[in-house]
Every structure is written in C-alpha cells, then in structure tokens.
Amino acid sequence: TYYYDDWMNQAVDFYLKANTALADLRGARMIKHSQIKPGVFCTEYEGSNLIYVNYTTSDVDIGGMSVKARNFIRIY
C-alpha cells in the first residue's frame, strides 16, 4: 500500500502539472513530432508551440535549455 500511495500521488501531481501546461492546446493541430535525441522528443503544435519530453532518467540539454529527467518543457 505504501508504494501504491506514493506512486498515485506522483501520478496525480504530474497530471495536474501537464493539464495546467497543456490545457490550451486541447484541440490544436499537431504539425510535427520528432525524436531529438534517444528518449527525447519534440512535438510542434500550430501557433509555434513546442513541447519537449524527456523520457530518460538523466537531464538533457537542448539548445541551451535543460529538460529534466522524466519531465517536459513547453516553449511558446
């Protein structure tokens, strides 16, 4: 139960963060999706919104920006 509760709290925190960051893109057209590095992807939406997702266990630098391990950043 302890591990399940921990995992559930982390999942809720992540989904709240993702919803806050991405809610205005709901319904937006995806223009491009590509792998930048192994385990790191970029998705471009209409309006020049970029989302970088790092699925790896290490922080990654992309063009002077840091994408934390197992996290994402949005560029407007």
Secondary structure, DSSP 8 states (H G I E B T S, - for coil): -HHHHHHHHHHHHHHHHHHHHHGGGTT--EEEEEEEETTEEEEEETTTEEEEEE-SSS-EEETTEEE-TTEEEEE-
